[in-house]
Amino acid sequence: MNSHPLKGTFQPEELRSLQKIYNEITPQRRNP
């Protein structure tokens, strides 16, 4: 499965870290 090069490049743990950082750098738009 070579649909996306990024898929499989990052480990689940790294993905969680990136997701956390992404949530920190991105503005919180959940609250109205």
Secondary structure, 3 states (H helix, E strand, C coil): CCCCCCCCCCCHHHHHHHHHHHHHHCCCCCCC
